[in-house]
Amino acid sequence: SCSRSFLCEMHRAFCSLPSQRALPSQSLLGLPSTSFRTHHRQSIRGLGRMASTDAAPSGVAAAASGNGAAPAQQDPVLQYVVLRKDLWQELKWPLGSVVAQACHASTAAMWMNKDDEVTCQYLSEANLDHMHKVVLEVKGESQLKELSAKLEEAGIKHKLWTEQPENYPTCLATKPYPKSQVAPHFKKLQLCKAPLAA
C-alpha cells in the first residue's frame, strides 16, 4: 500500500511538471524542489538547442564545420588582360617579353584604380590566393586600339600599355570588375593560347 501510494504521488507530480505548484516535494527522489525545477528547465533548454541544430540549413552547417573552403562566388571579381597575337606569332617576341607586357598592363591598371572599392577587394589579403584573371588575344595593334576605344566609350576602366621609348601598344588590362559587368565587352575574343615553345 505504501508503494502504491508512492507511485501514485510520483505519477501526479510528473504529469503536472509545467506547474511549479505541483512540483514534487523534497521527500521525492531525495531532491529539493528548487533543484528539481532547475533540472527540468535545463532539460527543456537542451531540447531547444537540439531542435535548432536540426533545423539549421545545410549551408550553415557546412560553414560551421571549419573546413576552410572558400564559398563559390556567384559573380566573381576578375581582371581581363588582352595581348596582341602578332607579338609572338609574326614578330617572334620571346615568351618572357610577352609575359612582361601583360604584367605591366595588369599592374598599371590596378595602380591607377588603387582607391576603387572593387580593386581594394581584389587586392585584399583575404583574396590574394583567390585572384581570377582572363587572358585573351587580338590579332594585332589596330584591333587592340579599337578595343581600347570601345572600352573607353563604355566607361570600362583599363590601361592600354604602350611600350616606351618605342611608343608601341602591346597589351591592355582592365581594373578588377564583377564578371557580369565586364564580360559582355569581351565575348567575341578568344582565350590566349600562345605556344610555350616553337
C-alpha positions in Angstrom: 0.0 0.0 0.0 2.9 2.4 0.7 4.5 1.5 -2.6 1.2 2.1 -4.5 0.7 5.4 -2.7 4.3 6.4 -3.6 3.8 5.5 -7.3 0.6 7.5 -7.5 2.2 10.5 -6.0 5.1 10.2 -8.5 2.7 9.9 -11.4 0.8 13.1 -10.3 4.0 15.0 -9.9 5.4 14.2 -13.3 2.0 14.9 -15.0 2.0 18.3 -13.5 5.6 19.4 -14.2 4.7 22.6 -16.1 3.1 24.0 -13.0 5.5 24.9 -10.2 2.8 24.5 -7.6 2.5 20.8 -8.4 6.3 20.0 -8.3 7.2 17.1 -6.1 8.1 17.8 -2.5 11.6 17.4 -1.0 10.7 13.9 0.1 10.5 12.7 -3.6 13.8 11.4 -5.2 15.8 12.9 -2.4 15.9 16.3 -4.3 14.9 19.7 -3.0 12.1 21.2 -5.1 14.3 24.0 -6.3 16.8 21.5 -7.7 14.1 19.6 -9.4 12.8 22.7 -11.1 16.3 23.7 -12.2 16.9 20.3 -13.7 13.6 20.4 -15.6 14.4 23.9 -17.1 17.9 22.7 -18.2 16.4 19.7 -19.9 13.9 21.9 -21.8 16.7 24.2 -22.9 18.8 21.3 -24.1 15.9 20.0 -26.2 15.5 23.5 -27.7 19.2 23.6 -28.7 18.9 20.2 -30.4 15.9 21.3 -32.4 17.7 24.5 -33.5 20.7 22.4 -34.7 18.5 20.0 -36.6 16.7 22.9 -38.3 19.8 24.7 -39.4 20.3 24.9 -43.2 22.9 22.6 -44.7 24.9 25.7 -45.9 25.2 26.9 -42.3 26.3 23.5 -41.1 29.0 23.4 -43.8 30.2 26.9 -42.8 30.4 25.9 -39.2 32.4 22.8 -39.9 35.6 24.9 -40.3 36.8 23.1 -43.4 38.4 26.3 -44.7 36.9 26.0 -48.2 36.1 29.4 -49.8 32.4 29.6 -50.9 31.8 29.7 -54.6 31.1 33.2 -55.9 28.0 33.8 -58.0 29.6 36.8 -59.7 33.4 36.6 -59.2 35.6 39.6 -59.4 38.2 39.3 -62.1 40.6 41.2 -64.3 40.8 41.0 -68.1 44.1 41.1 -69.9 44.3 41.3 -73.7 47.5 40.6 -75.7 48.4 41.1 -79.3 48.7 37.7 -81.0 51.2 39.0 -83.6 53.8 39.7 -81.0 54.7 36.0 -80.8 53.2 34.7 -84.0 54.7 37.2 -86.5 57.2 39.4 -84.7 58.6 36.4 -82.8 58.8 38.0 -79.4 60.2 35.6 -76.7 57.8 34.4 -74.1 59.3 36.4 -71.3 58.8 39.7 -73.2 55.2 38.9 -73.9 54.6 38.0 -70.2 56.2 41.2 -69.2 53.7 43.2 -71.2 50.8 41.5 -69.5 52.4 42.2 -66.1 53.0 45.9 -66.9 49.4 46.4 -68.1 47.9 44.5 -65.1 49.9 46.3 -62.5 49.3 49.7 -64.1 45.5 49.2 -64.3 45.3 48.3 -60.6 47.6 51.1 -59.5 45.5 53.7 -61.5 42.4 52.4 -59.6 44.0 51.7 -56.3 41.3 53.6 -54.4 38.4 51.8 -56.2 36.3 49.7 -53.8 36.3 46.6 -56.1 40.1 46.9 -56.7 40.7 47.0 -53.0 38.6 43.9 -52.5 40.5 42.1 -55.3 43.9 43.1 -53.7 42.8 42.4 -50.1 44.8 39.9 -48.0 41.9 37.5 -47.9 41.7 37.4 -51.7 45.5 37.2 -52.5 45.3 33.4 -53.1 42.0 33.5 -54.9 42.6 36.1 -57.7 41.0 35.5 -61.1 42.3 36.7 -64.5 41.1 36.1 -68.0 43.8 36.4 -70.7 42.5 37.0 -74.2 44.1 37.8 -77.6 43.5 40.1 -80.5 45.1 39.9 -84.0 47.3 43.0 -83.8 47.8 46.6 -83.0 44.8 48.0 -84.8 42.4 45.5 -83.1 44.0 46.4 -79.7 43.5 50.1 -80.2 39.9 49.6 -81.4 39.1 47.5 -78.3 40.6 50.2 -76.1 38.4 52.9 -77.7 35.3 50.8 -77.3 36.0 50.2 -73.6 36.7 53.9 -73.1 33.3 54.7 -74.7 31.6 52.1 -72.4 33.2 53.5 -69.3 35.2 50.4 -68.6 38.4 51.5 -66.8 41.5 50.0 -68.2 45.2 50.6 -69.1 46.4 50.4 -72.7 50.1 49.5 -72.1 52.4 51.3 -74.6 56.0 50.2 -74.6 58.5 53.0 -74.3 60.5 54.5 -75.8 59.1 52.8 -78.9 55.6 54.1 -78.2 54.4 50.7 -79.2 50.9 49.4 -77.9 51.3 45.8 -76.8 48.6 44.9 -74.3 45.6 46.2 -72.2 44.2 45.3 -68.9 41.0 46.3 -67.1 40.8 47.1 -63.4 39.1 44.3 -61.5 35.4 44.1 -62.1 32.5 41.7 -61.3 32.3 39.3 -64.2 28.7 40.2 -65.1 29.6 43.8 -65.5 32.5 43.5 -67.9 32.3 40.1 -69.6 29.9 41.2 -72.4 32.6 43.6 -73.8 35.0 40.6 -74.4 32.6 37.9 -75.6 33.9 38.0 -79.2 37.5 37.5 -78.2 39.3 34.2 -77.9 41.4 32.9 -75.0 45.1 33.4 -75.4 46.6 30.1 -76.4 50.2 31.1 -77.3 52.5 28.0 -77.6 55.2 27.9 -74.9 57.8 26.8 -77.5 58.2 27.0 -81.2 
